[in-house]
Amino acid sequence: MVSKIILNDRVIQLSSYEEEKVNGVYKVSVIFDVTSKDYHDIATLLYNGTFDVKIPEKELMFRGTIYNYFTSIKNLYEENQVGQYTLTLVEEKD
């Protein structure tokens, strides 16, 4: 199983990874935990919308845009909370 993804040089540890190729472009769906400590940094990163995506264990690199994104309902502003993020990225066509 793929254990990490790198978005714009930020390493994110994964709990789930799925990959498919649709119409010749990669579509990657991941699930990962975010702590209240890391919430601001991750939220700020995801607001960019488009990333340099690296999946080292698959030797896969592409420019990807958020296709779908949602979080669990935990309030990550409260200390010592952990939320689960689900993120789907689609490779940009040249």
DSSP file (Angstrom, degrees, kcal/mol; ACC not computed):
  #  RESIDUE AA STRUCTURE BP1 BP2  ACC     N-H-->O    O-->H-N    N-H-->O    O-->H-N    TCO  KAPPA ALPHA  PHI   PSI    X-CA   Y-CA   Z-CA
    1    1 A M              0   0    0      0, 0.0     2,-0.4     0, 0.0    15,-0.0   0.000 360.0 360.0 360.0 146.4    0.0    0.0    0.0
    2    2 A V        -     0   0    0      1,-0.1     3,-0.1    15,-0.1    53,-0.0  -0.613 360.0-173.3 -74.2 129.7    1.1    3.6   -0.7
    3    3 A S        +     0   0    0     -2,-0.4    11,-2.8     1,-0.2     2,-0.3   0.587  58.2  25.1-105.6 -12.6    1.9    5.2    2.6
    4    4 A K  E     -A   13   0A   0      9,-0.3     2,-0.3    11,-0.0    53,-0.3  -0.998  49.6-162.6-153.0 155.5    2.5    8.9    1.6
    5    5 A I  E     -A   12   0A   0      7,-2.1     7,-2.8    -2,-0.3     2,-0.5  -0.962  16.7-143.7-130.4 149.6    1.8   11.6   -0.9
    6    6 A I  E     -AB  11  54A   0     48,-2.7    48,-2.2    -2,-0.3     2,-0.6  -0.970  13.3-173.4-119.7 121.1    3.8   14.8   -1.4
    7    7 A L  E >  S-AB  10  53A   0      3,-2.3     3,-2.2    -2,-0.5    46,-0.2  -0.958  77.4 -24.5-114.0 115.4    1.9   17.9   -2.3
    8    8 A N  T 3  S-     0   0    0     44,-2.3    -1,-0.2    -2,-0.6    45,-0.1   0.900 128.5 -48.8  48.1  47.4    4.1   20.9   -3.1
    9    9 A D  T 3  S+     0   0    0     43,-0.4     2,-0.6     1,-0.2    -1,-0.3   0.473 111.1 124.4  73.6   4.5    6.9   19.4   -1.0
   10   10 A R  E <   -A    7   0A   0     -3,-2.2    -3,-2.3    32,-0.0     2,-0.4  -0.869  55.2-142.8 -96.1 117.6    4.6   18.7    2.0
   11   11 A V  E     -A    6   0A   0     -2,-0.6     2,-0.5    -5,-0.2    -5,-0.2  -0.659  17.7-170.5 -82.1 129.9    4.7   15.0    3.0
   12   12 A I  E     -A    5   0A   0     -7,-2.8    -7,-2.1    -2,-0.4     2,-0.3  -0.987  17.6-135.9-124.7 123.9    1.4   13.6    4.1
   13   13 A Q  E     -A    4   0A   0     -2,-0.5    20,-0.4    -9,-0.2     2,-0.3  -0.620  27.1-145.6 -78.5 134.3    1.1   10.2    5.6
   14   14 A L        -     0   0    0    -11,-2.8    18,-0.2    -2,-0.3     3,-0.1  -0.710  29.6-172.4-107.1 150.9   -1.9    8.2    4.2
   15   15 A S  S    S+     0   0    0     16,-3.1     2,-0.3     1,-0.3    17,-0.2   0.496  85.1  21.0-107.8 -13.3   -4.4    5.7    5.7
   16   16 A S  E     -C   31   0A   0     15,-1.4    15,-1.8   -13,-0.0    -1,-0.3  -0.986  61.8-176.8-154.3 145.4   -5.9    4.9    2.2
   17   17 A Y  E     +C   30   0A   0     -2,-0.3     2,-0.4    13,-0.2    13,-0.2  -0.984   4.2 173.3-146.2 130.9   -4.8    5.3   -1.4
   18   18 A E  E     -C   29   0A   0     11,-2.5    11,-2.7    -2,-0.3     2,-0.4  -0.997   7.6-174.0-136.0 142.2   -6.6    4.5   -4.7
   19   19 A E  E     +C   28   0A   0     -2,-0.4     2,-0.3     9,-0.2     9,-0.2  -0.995   8.8 162.9-137.8 140.3   -5.4    5.3   -8.2
   20   20 A E  E     -C   27   0A   0      7,-2.1     7,-2.8    -2,-0.4     2,-0.5  -0.972  32.3-127.1-147.7 163.0   -7.0    5.0  -11.6
   21   21 A K  E     -C   26   0A   0     -2,-0.3     2,-0.5     5,-0.2     5,-0.2  -0.970  26.5-175.9-115.5 121.6   -6.4    6.3  -15.1
   22   22 A V  E >  S-C   25   0A   0      3,-3.0     3,-1.9    -2,-0.5    -2,-0.0  -0.973  70.8 -17.0-122.2 122.2   -9.4    8.0  -16.7
   23   23 A N  T 3  S-     0   0    0     -2,-0.5    -1,-0.2     1,-0.3     3,-0.1   0.857 129.7 -51.7  50.8  38.7   -9.3    9.3  -20.2
   24   24 A G  T 3  S+     0   0    0      1,-0.2     2,-0.3    -3,-0.1    -1,-0.3   0.503 119.5 100.4  82.0   4.4   -5.5    9.1  -20.1
   25   25 A V  E <  S-C   22   0A   0     -3,-1.9    -3,-3.0    68,-0.0    -1,-0.2  -0.927  73.7-108.6-123.8 150.6   -5.0   11.1  -16.9
   26   26 A Y  E     -C   21   0A   0     -2,-0.3    65,-3.0    -5,-0.2     2,-0.4  -0.491  24.3-168.8 -76.2 141.9   -4.4   10.0  -13.3
   27   27 A K  E     -CD  20  90A   0     -7,-2.8    -7,-2.1    63,-0.2     2,-0.5  -0.982  10.6-173.6-129.5 118.1   -7.1   10.3  -10.7
   28   28 A V  E     -CD  19  89A   0     61,-2.6    61,-3.1    -2,-0.4     2,-0.4  -0.950   8.0-168.1-120.7 129.0   -5.8    9.7   -7.2
   29   29 A S  E     +CD  18  88A   0    -11,-2.7   -11,-2.5    -2,-0.5     2,-0.3  -0.967  13.8 175.3-117.7 131.3   -8.0    9.4   -4.0
   30   30 A V  E     -CD  17  87A   0     57,-3.0    57,-2.7    -2,-0.4     2,-0.4  -0.933  20.5-154.6-133.7 155.2   -6.4    9.5   -0.6
   31   31 A I  E     +CD  16  86A   0    -15,-1.8   -16,-3.1    -2,-0.3   -15,-1.4  -0.997  24.7 163.3-127.3 135.4   -7.5    9.5    3.0
   32   32 A F  E     - D   0  85A   0     53,-2.2    53,-3.4    -2,-0.4     2,-0.3  -0.991  34.3-113.4-150.5 155.9   -5.4   11.0    5.8
   33   33 A D  E     - D   0  84A   0    -20,-0.4     2,-0.4    -2,-0.3    51,-0.2  -0.660  23.3-164.2 -90.3 145.5   -5.6   12.2    9.3
   34   34 A V  E     - D   0  83A   0     49,-3.0    49,-3.1    -2,-0.3     2,-0.2  -0.997   9.1-147.8-129.8 126.9   -5.1   15.8   10.3
   35   35 A T  E  >  - D   0  82A   0     -2,-0.4     4,-1.3    47,-0.2     3,-0.4  -0.480  29.6-110.8 -86.9 162.2   -4.4   16.9   13.9
   36   36 A S  T  4 S+     0   0    0     45,-2.1     4,-0.5     1,-0.2     3,-0.1   0.834 120.4  58.9 -60.3 -30.4   -5.6   20.2   15.3
   37   37 A K  T  4 S+     0   0    0     44,-0.3     4,-0.3     1,-0.2    -1,-0.2   0.881 114.7  33.9 -64.3 -39.2   -1.8   21.1   15.5
   38   38 A D  T  > S+     0   0    0     -3,-0.4     4,-2.4     1,-0.2     5,-0.3   0.493  91.7  98.5 -95.1  -5.3   -1.5   20.6   11.7
   39   39 A Y  H  X S+     0   0    0     -4,-1.3     4,-3.0     1,-0.2     5,-0.3   0.893  81.9  48.0 -54.2 -49.9   -4.9   21.8   10.6
   40   40 A H  H  > S+     0   0    0     -4,-0.5     4,-2.5     1,-0.2    -1,-0.2   0.922 113.4  47.3 -60.7 -45.4   -4.0   25.4    9.7
   41   41 A D  H  > S+     0   0    0     -4,-0.3     4,-2.0     2,-0.2    -1,-0.2   0.905 115.6  44.6 -63.8 -42.2   -1.0   24.3    7.5
   42   42 A I  H  X S+     0   0    0     -4,-2.4     4,-2.7     2,-0.2    -2,-0.2   0.923 113.6  49.6 -69.0 -44.2   -3.0   21.6    5.7
   43   43 A A  H  X S+     0   0    0     -4,-3.0     4,-1.6    -5,-0.3    -2,-0.2   0.919 111.9  48.9 -61.1 -43.4   -6.0   23.8    5.2
   44   44 A T  H  < S+     0   0    0     -4,-2.5     4,-0.5    -5,-0.3    -1,-0.2   0.905 111.8  49.7 -62.7 -42.1   -3.8   26.6    3.8
   45   45 A L  H >< S+     0   0    0     -4,-2.0     3,-1.5     1,-0.2     4,-0.4   0.940 110.2  49.5 -61.0 -48.1   -2.0   24.1    1.5
   46   46 A L  H >< S+     0   0    0     -4,-2.7     3,-1.2     1,-0.3    -1,-0.2   0.767  96.0  70.7 -68.3 -25.0   -5.3   22.7    0.1
   47   47 A Y  T 3< S+     0   0    0     -4,-1.6    -1,-0.3     1,-0.2    -2,-0.2   0.743  84.2  72.4 -61.6 -21.5   -6.7   26.2   -0.6
   48   48 A N  T <  S-     0   0    0     -3,-1.5     2,-0.4    -4,-0.5    -1,-0.2   0.871  84.4-160.8 -61.0 -36.2   -4.1   26.3   -3.4
   49   49 A G    <   +     0   0    0     -3,-1.2    17,-2.6    -4,-0.4     2,-0.4  -0.021  64.3  62.9  83.6 -33.5   -6.3   23.9   -5.3
   50   50 A T  E     + E   0  65A   0     -2,-0.4     2,-0.3    15,-0.2    15,-0.2  -0.981  66.0 173.8-130.7 140.5   -3.5   22.7   -7.7
   51   51 A F  E     - E   0  64A   0     13,-3.0    13,-2.6    -2,-0.4     2,-0.8  -0.920  42.9-108.1-142.3 158.5   -0.3   21.0   -6.7
   52   52 A D  E     - E   0  63A   0     -2,-0.3   -44,-2.3    11,-0.2     2,-0.5  -0.882  49.2-156.0 -82.3 115.7    2.9   19.3   -7.7
   53   53 A V  E     +BE   7  62A   0      9,-3.2     9,-2.1    -2,-0.8     2,-0.4  -0.840  17.1 179.8-104.7 130.5    1.9   15.7   -6.8
   54   54 A K  E     -BE   6  61A   0    -48,-2.2   -48,-2.7    -2,-0.5     7,-0.2  -0.998  14.7-177.0-130.1 132.7    4.5   13.1   -6.0
   55   55 A I  E >>> - E   0  60A   0      5,-3.0     5,-1.7    -2,-0.4     3,-1.7  -0.817  10.4-173.1-124.4  88.1    3.8    9.5   -5.0
   56   56 A P  G >45S+     0   0    0      0, 0.0     3,-1.1     0, 0.0    -1,-0.1   0.829  78.6  58.1 -56.2 -39.6    7.3    8.1   -4.4
   57   57 A E  G 345S+     0   0    0    -53,-0.3   -52,-0.1     1,-0.3   -55,-0.0   0.700 115.6  37.2 -67.4 -18.0    6.3    4.5   -3.9
   58   58 A K  G <45S-     0   0    0     -3,-1.7    -1,-0.3     2,-0.2     3,-0.1   0.377 106.1-125.6-107.8  -0.4    4.7    4.4   -7.4
   59   59 A E  T <<5 +     0   0    0     -3,-1.1     2,-0.4    -4,-0.6    -2,-0.1   0.911  62.3 147.9  51.7  45.1    7.3    6.7   -9.0
   60   60 A L  E   < +E   55   0A   0     -5,-1.7    -5,-3.0     2,-0.0     2,-0.4  -0.935  21.9 169.2-116.9 130.3    4.5    8.9  -10.1
   61   61 A M  E     +E   54   0A   0     -2,-0.4     2,-0.3    -7,-0.2    -7,-0.2  -0.998  11.6 140.3-139.6 136.3    4.6   12.7  -10.5
   62   62 A F  E     -E   53   0A   0     -9,-2.1    -9,-3.2    -2,-0.4     2,-0.6  -0.978  53.2 -98.5-162.2 166.0    2.1   15.0  -12.1
   63   63 A R  E     -E   52   0A   0     -2,-0.3    29,-3.3    29,-0.3     2,-0.3  -0.856  52.0-173.1 -90.2 123.1    0.5   18.4  -11.7
   64   64 A G  E     -EF  51  91A   0    -13,-2.6   -13,-3.0    -2,-0.6     2,-0.3  -0.905  20.0-154.4-129.1 151.3   -2.9   17.8  -10.1
   65   65 A T  E     -EF  50  90A   0     25,-2.5    25,-2.5    -2,-0.3   -15,-0.2  -0.914  36.5 -97.2-120.2 145.6   -6.0   19.7   -9.2
   66   66 A I  E     + F   0  89A   0    -17,-2.6    23,-0.2    -2,-0.3     3,-0.1  -0.449  39.6 172.2 -63.5 126.5   -8.6   19.0   -6.5
   67   67 A Y  E    S+     0   0A   0     21,-3.4     2,-0.3     1,-0.4    22,-0.2   0.743  71.5   0.2 -99.9 -39.8  -11.5   17.1   -7.9
   68   68 A N  E     + F   0  88A   0     20,-1.5    20,-3.1     2,-0.0    -1,-0.4  -0.988  66.3 172.6-152.7 146.1  -13.2   16.3   -4.6
   69   69 A Y  E     + F   0  87A   0     -2,-0.3     2,-0.3    18,-0.2    18,-0.2  -0.943   6.6 153.5-159.4 130.8  -12.4   17.1   -1.0
   70   70 A F  E     - F   0  86A   0     16,-2.3    16,-3.0    -2,-0.3     2,-0.3  -0.987  20.9-147.4-155.7 162.5  -14.2   16.7    2.3
   71   71 A T  E     - F   0  85A   0     -2,-0.3    14,-0.2    14,-0.2    -2,-0.0  -0.826  28.7 -98.4-126.2 163.4  -13.4   16.3    6.0
   72   72 A S        -     0   0    0     12,-1.6    -1,-0.1    -2,-0.3    11,-0.1  -0.253  45.3-104.5 -70.1 172.6  -14.9   14.6    9.0
   73   73 A I  S    S+     0   0    0      2,-0.1    -1,-0.1     3,-0.0    10,-0.1   0.364  75.3 128.3 -88.5   7.2  -17.0   16.8   11.2
   74   74 A K        -     0   0    0      1,-0.1     2,-1.0     8,-0.1     9,-0.1  -0.323  65.3-120.6 -61.9 144.2  -14.5   17.1   14.0
   75   75 A N    >   -     0   0    0      1,-0.1     3,-1.3     7,-0.1    -1,-0.1  -0.772  27.4-173.0 -87.3 101.5  -13.7   20.6   15.1
   76   76 A L  T 3  S+     0   0    0     -2,-1.0   -37,-0.2     1,-0.3     5,-0.2   0.469  74.8  75.7 -80.4  -0.1  -10.0   20.9   14.5
   77   77 A Y  T 3  S+     0   0    0      2,-0.1     2,-0.3   -38,-0.1    -1,-0.3   0.734  81.5  85.3 -76.3 -22.0   -9.8   24.3   16.2
   78   78 A E  S X  S-     0   0    0     -3,-1.3     3,-0.9     1,-0.1   -42,-0.1  -0.600  94.2-102.3 -80.0 140.3  -10.1   22.5   19.5
   79   79 A E  T 3  S+     0   0    0     -2,-0.3    -1,-0.1     1,-0.2    -2,-0.1  -0.254  98.3  16.1 -63.1 146.1   -6.8   21.2   20.9
   80   80 A N  T 3  S+     0   0    0      1,-0.2     2,-0.3    -4,-0.1    -1,-0.2   0.748  90.0 137.3  64.8  29.8   -5.9   17.5   20.6
   81   81 A Q    <   -     0   0    0     -3,-0.9   -45,-2.1    -5,-0.2     2,-0.4  -0.721  38.4-156.2-100.9 155.1   -8.5   16.7   17.9
   82   82 A V  E     -D   35   0A   0     -2,-0.3     2,-0.3   -47,-0.2   -47,-0.2  -0.993   9.7-172.2-132.9 126.4   -7.9   14.5   14.8
   83   83 A G  E     -D   34   0A   0    -49,-3.1   -49,-3.0    -2,-0.4     2,-0.5  -0.813  20.3-127.8-113.7 157.5  -10.0   14.8   11.7
   84   84 A Q  E     -D   33   0A   0     -2,-0.3   -12,-1.6   -51,-0.2     2,-0.4  -0.918  20.8-159.0-108.7 126.7  -10.0   12.6    8.6
   85   85 A Y  E     -DF  32  71A   0    -53,-3.4   -53,-2.2    -2,-0.5     2,-0.5  -0.852   4.6-162.1-104.6 138.1   -9.6   14.2    5.2
   86   86 A T  E     +DF  31  70A   0    -16,-3.0   -16,-2.3    -2,-0.4     2,-0.4  -0.989  17.5 177.8-117.9 126.3  -10.6   12.6    1.9
   87   87 A L  E     -DF  30  69A   0    -57,-2.7   -57,-3.0    -2,-0.5     2,-0.5  -0.994  16.2-167.5-136.3 130.8   -9.0   14.2   -1.1
   88   88 A T  E     -DF  29  68A   0    -20,-3.1   -21,-3.4    -2,-0.4   -20,-1.5  -0.984  11.2-170.2-119.1 127.4   -9.3   13.3   -4.8
   89   89 A L  E     -DF  28  66A   0    -61,-3.1   -61,-2.6    -2,-0.5     2,-0.4  -0.896   6.8-156.9-116.1 144.6   -6.8   14.8   -7.3
   90   90 A V  E     -DF  27  65A   0    -25,-2.5   -25,-2.5    -2,-0.4   -63,-0.2  -0.980  25.8-113.6-122.7 134.2   -6.9   14.7  -11.1
   91   91 A E  E     - F   0  64A   0    -65,-3.0     2,-0.3    -2,-0.4   -27,-0.3  -0.391  31.8-121.3 -63.1 134.8   -3.9   15.2  -13.3
   92   92 A E        -     0   0    0    -29,-3.3     2,-0.3    -2,-0.1   -29,-0.3  -0.598  23.5-125.8 -75.9 137.4   -4.0   18.3  -15.4
   93   93 A K              0   0    0     -2,-0.3    -1,-0.0     1,-0.1   -68,-0.0  -0.618 360.0 360.0 -79.9 143.9   -3.8   17.7  -19.1
   94   94 A D              0   0    0     -2,-0.3    -1,-0.1     0, 0.0    -2,-0.0   0.488 360.0 360.0 -67.7 360.0   -1.0   19.6  -20.9
